[in-house]
Amino acid sequence: MPGTVLLLAASPVGRGCLVDAASVLPVLAAVSPAVLSGTDTANVVELADPLEPQAVLTRLRAAATAPGPLTLFVTGQLQLDRRQRLPHLALARTTPATVRYTAFPWHWITEELRLRPPGTTTLLVDLHADAESWAYLAGGTLAVGTGVGLYGRVAPPPPRRTVASPAYMKAVATILRSGHRPAPRTLHEQALARTDGEGGRPGIVLAVDPRLPAAPDPHAAITAAAQAGRHDEAAALAGRREQEAVRAWGAASEQALHWAEVRADLAMLAGDAAGSCRVWLAVATARLDAGQPADAPSVESAVDRAHHQWGRVEDPPRARELGLALAGLRLRVPGRRQGALDHVRGRLGLLEAQV
């Protein structure tokens, strides 16, 4: 089965740039797709200094839903948004004041990878942190979710007026250019050794094994059913888990809402945009009714995903029904994307003429 590779290099333009992220892409591009992926054949997607977080999300989502092994090479810099203090991958237009709207939230990576079969996803990163992000990481590390391999380093801020080089990722690319792809952990260790030898600054070393605990974690069976085209079976499995969680912890519990979110993802994979949108709307409403703030990542994500799926609903009456509910939520949860409510209202106006 062919693999999928996503090459993402991003850093702000101008004085806010900490690392010359894009300089690694020519070196990675010189490696054959099969070696990048570790499979016989592979599809490679390259994102060089993207401008919009939604564009990155679209490419990441497509890669995450592709069958076969997935390898992500991410080079760039981390910054915190000033409101929620959450790490983001800075993009070309990002400034310290606009992180919330112009950067890519790190937790979106975790969310998009959560339905991947365990052990099929590897994330290699070379990140530089600004001062605030570096202090944030001192209290923990970056999360990527269960079953995902994470290898790389987060370097501290470079000296003032200095743009660092992505030495770790260049070392990874150099090793792979030999035509041999070691196991991810071995590749990681070899790249770290070369980085140290080149005077690099390893900073925080990331090495997360993708192996799951021994207990059976049911996502694997659900994902397998969905990828085999047995969408009704996958939805039924997730629905049963959701009902068990509701009985055990309540309808507004994180456990129950998690399985509702899984059902929304499964509906998307089945091509049921209206069904996916409806579940995401319900999840967002449940979180708000439970007292979660409108700018909580889980709330914003639910509304954004509902909005994305609504845009794919082609039946005018259903689109109008869902759009009215979405417009009500957008009044409470405007989200990061400017003009989201105007977009809903504009399309509703067009739908009124069709219904």
C-alpha positions in Angstrom: 0.0 0.0 0.0 1.5 3.4 -0.9 2.4 5.8 1.9 1.7 9.5 2.2 4.3 12.2 3.1 3.6 15.8 4.2 6.5 18.2 4.1 5.6 21.4 6.0 8.1 24.2 6.5 6.8 27.5 7.9 8.1 30.6 9.5 7.0 34.3 9.7 8.3 36.8 7.2 10.3 39.7 8.6 11.8 40.4 12.0 9.7 37.7 13.8 11.5 34.9 11.9 13.5 32.6 14.2 14.4 29.8 11.8 14.9 29.6 8.1 12.4 26.7 7.8 12.0 26.6 4.1 15.7 26.0 3.6 15.2 22.4 4.5 12.7 21.6 1.7 15.2 21.4 -1.2 17.2 18.8 0.9 14.1 16.8 1.7 12.8 17.1 -1.9 16.0 15.4 -3.1 15.0 12.3 -1.2 12.9 9.8 -3.1 9.3 9.5 -2.0 9.7 5.8 -1.1 12.6 6.6 1.2 10.7 9.5 2.8 7.8 7.2 3.5 9.4 3.9 4.1 7.1 2.2 1.6 7.5 1.0 -2.0 5.6 4.1 -3.3 4.4 7.3 -1.8 2.5 10.5 -2.4 4.3 13.6 -1.3 2.6 16.9 -0.5 4.9 20.0 0.1 3.8 23.1 1.9 6.4 25.9 1.9 5.7 29.0 4.0 1.9 28.7 3.8 -0.2 31.8 4.5 -3.5 30.5 5.9 -4.0 28.0 8.8 -7.1 26.7 7.0 -5.0 25.7 4.0 -2.7 23.8 6.2 -5.6 22.1 7.9 -7.1 21.0 4.5 -3.8 19.4 3.4 -3.3 17.8 6.8 -6.9 16.4 6.9 -6.4 14.9 3.4 -3.2 13.3 4.4 -4.6 12.0 7.7 -7.5 10.2 5.9 -5.4 8.6 3.3 -4.8 4.8 3.7 -1.4 3.5 4.4 1.5 4.8 6.5 1.7 8.6 7.0 4.9 10.5 7.7 5.0 14.2 8.5 8.1 16.3 8.4 7.4 19.6 10.2 9.9 22.5 10.4 9.2 25.9 11.9 8.7 27.9 15.0 6.3 27.7 18.0 4.5 30.7 19.4 1.7 31.0 22.0 -1.5 32.9 21.4 -1.9 35.7 23.9 -5.5 34.7 24.9 -5.4 31.0 25.5 -1.6 30.5 25.9 -1.6 27.5 23.6 1.2 26.6 21.2 0.8 27.3 17.5 3.0 26.7 14.5 3.7 30.2 13.1 3.0 30.8 9.4 4.2 33.4 7.0 1.9 36.2 8.2 2.1 35.5 11.9 3.1 38.2 14.4 3.0 38.0 18.2 -0.3 39.9 18.2 -1.9 37.8 15.5 -1.0 34.2 16.5 -4.6 33.3 17.3 -5.7 34.1 13.7 -2.7 33.6 11.5 -0.9 30.6 13.0 -1.7 26.9 13.0 -2.8 25.5 16.4 -0.7 22.6 17.4 -3.7 20.7 18.9 -5.2 20.6 15.4 -2.5 18.1 14.5 -3.6 15.9 17.4 -7.2 16.1 16.4 -6.6 15.2 12.8 -4.5 12.2 13.6 -6.7 10.7 16.3 -8.5 8.2 13.9 -5.3 7.0 12.3 -4.6 3.3 12.9 -2.1 3.0 15.8 1.5 2.7 14.7 1.0 4.0 11.1 1.8 7.6 11.7 5.2 9.2 12.3 5.8 12.9 13.0 9.4 14.2 12.7 9.8 17.8 13.9 12.5 20.5 14.0 11.0 23.4 15.9 12.3 26.6 17.4 10.4 28.3 20.2 10.1 31.9 21.0 10.7 32.9 24.7 7.0 32.4 25.7 6.7 29.0 24.1 10.0 27.9 25.6 8.8 28.8 29.0 5.5 27.0 28.3 7.3 23.8 27.2 9.4 23.8 30.4 6.2 22.6 32.2 5.5 19.7 29.7 5.9 18.7 26.1 4.0 18.6 22.8 1.2 16.1 22.5 0.3 14.2 19.4 -2.1 11.6 20.6 -2.0 7.9 21.3 -0.4 5.6 18.7 1.5 8.4 16.9 5.3 8.4 16.8 6.9 11.7 17.6 10.6 12.4 17.1 12.7 15.5 16.9 13.7 18.5 18.9 12.5 21.9 20.1 15.3 24.4 20.2 15.4 27.5 22.4 15.2 31.0 21.0 18.3 31.9 19.0 20.2 35.1 19.9 18.6 38.3 19.0 18.7 39.3 15.3 19.8 35.8 14.4 17.9 33.4 12.2 18.6 29.8 13.1 19.1 26.9 10.7 16.9 23.7 11.0 20.0 21.6 11.6 18.1 18.6 13.0 15.8 18.3 9.9 18.7 18.8 7.5 20.5 16.0 9.3 17.4 13.8 8.8 17.3 14.7 5.1 21.0 14.0 4.7 20.7 10.6 6.2 17.7 9.7 4.0 19.5 10.9 0.9 21.7 7.8 1.2 18.7 5.9 0.0 18.2 4.0 3.2 15.5 4.8 5.7 16.3 3.6 9.2 13.6 2.9 11.8 12.2 6.3 13.1 13.9 6.1 16.5 17.2 5.1 14.9 16.9 7.9 12.3 16.1 10.3 15.2 19.2 9.3 17.2 21.5 9.5 14.2 20.1 13.0 13.3 20.6 14.2 16.9 24.2 12.9 16.8 24.9 14.8 13.6 23.2 18.0 15.0 25.4 17.9 18.1 28.5 17.5 15.9 27.5 20.5 13.8 27.2 22.8 16.8 23.4 22.6 16.9 21.4 23.3 20.0 19.2 20.2 20.7 17.1 21.9 23.4 14.1 19.6 24.2 14.4 16.2 22.7 11.2 14.5 21.6 11.0 10.8 21.3 7.5 9.3 21.7 7.0 5.6 20.9 3.8 5.0 18.9 3.1 1.6 20.6 -0.2 1.5 22.5 -0.8 0.0 26.0 -1.6 -3.6 26.0 -5.3 -3.1 26.8 -7.4 -3.3 23.6 -7.6 1.3 22.9 -11.4 0.4 20.4 -10.5 3.0 17.9 -8.4 0.6 15.9 -11.4 -1.6 15.2 -13.6 1.4 14.3 -10.9 2.8 12.0 -10.4 -0.5 10.3 -14.1 -0.8 9.6 -14.3 2.7 8.2 -11.3 2.3 6.0 -12.7 -1.0 4.6 -15.9 0.9 3.6 -18.0 -0.7 6.4 -19.2 2.8 7.5 -22.4 1.6 9.2 -20.5 -0.9 11.3 -18.0 1.8 12.3 -20.7 4.2 13.2 -22.6 1.5 15.2 -19.4 0.7 17.2 -18.8 4.3 18.0 -22.5 4.8 18.9 -22.4 1.9 21.4 -19.3 3.4 23.0 -21.0 6.8 23.2 -24.0 5.3 24.9 -21.8 3.4 27.4 -20.1 6.7 28.2 -23.4 8.5 28.6 -24.6 5.9 31.1 -21.3 5.9 33.0 -20.4 9.6 33.1 -23.3 11.6 31.6 -24.1 13.1 28.2 -22.0 16.2 28.8 -18.9 14.3 29.9 -15.6 14.4 28.0 -15.9 10.6 27.5 -19.3 10.9 25.8 -18.4 14.0 23.8 -15.3 12.2 22.5 -17.3 9.4 21.0 -19.7 11.9 19.5 -16.8 13.6 17.9 -15.6 10.2 16.6 -19.1 9.7 15.0 -18.8 13.1 13.4 -15.5 12.1 11.9 -16.9 8.8 10.7 -19.8 10.5 9.0 -17.3 12.7 7.2 -15.3 9.7 6.1 -18.5 8.1 4.8 -19.3 11.2 2.7 -22.2 12.2 4.9 -21.4 15.9 5.2 -24.9 16.8 6.6 -24.7 14.1 9.2 -21.2 15.1 10.2 -22.2 18.8 10.5 -25.2 17.9 12.6 -23.1 16.0 15.1 -20.5 18.7 15.3 -23.2 21.3 16.0 -24.6 19.1 18.8 -21.1 18.7 20.3 -20.5 22.4 20.2 -23.8 23.2 21.8 -23.3 20.6 24.5 -19.9 22.0 25.4 -21.3 25.6 25.6 -24.3 24.4 27.7 -21.8 22.7 30.0 -20.2 26.0 30.7 -17.1 25.8 28.4 -16.1 29.2 27.1 -16.7 30.2 23.5 -13.0 30.5 22.8 -12.1 27.1 24.3 -10.2 25.0 21.7 -12.7 22.1 21.8 -15.6 24.5 21.3 -14.0 26.4 18.4 -12.9 23.2 16.8 -16.4 21.8 16.9 -17.9 24.9 15.3 -15.2 25.1 12.7 -15.7 21.5 11.7 -19.4 21.9 11.5 -18.9 25.0 9.3 -16.5 23.0 7.1 -18.9 20.1 6.6 -21.8 22.5 6.1 -20.0 23.9 3.1 -20.2 20.4 1.5 -23.9 19.9 2.0 -25.5 20.2 -1.5 -29.2 19.6 -0.7 -30.7 23.1 -0.3 -33.3 22.4 2.3 -30.9 20.5 4.5 -28.2 23.1 4.0 -30.6 25.8 5.0 -31.7 23.9 8.1 -28.2 23.3 9.2 -27.1 26.8 8.2 -29.6 28.4 10.5 -28.3 26.4 13.4 -24.7 27.2 12.5 -25.5 30.9 12.2 -26.8 30.9 15.8 -23.7 29.2 17.0 -21.4 31.6 15.1 -23.0 34.4 17.0 -21.7 32.8 20.2 -18.5 31.3 18.7 -17.1 33.6 16.0 -13.9 31.6 15.9 -10.4 32.6 14.5 -11.4 32.9 10.9 -12.5 36.5 10.2 -15.8 36.8 8.3 -17.1 33.3 9.3 -20.5 34.6 10.3 -20.8 36.7 7.2 -20.0 33.6 5.1 -22.8 31.7 6.8 -25.3 34.6 6.3 -24.2 35.0 2.7 -24.8 31.4 1.8 -28.1 31.3 3.7 -29.2 34.2 1.5 -28.5 32.2 -1.6 -30.2 29.1 -0.2 -33.3 31.1 0.5 -33.7 31.7 -3.2 -33.3 27.9 -3.9 -35.6 26.5 -1.3 
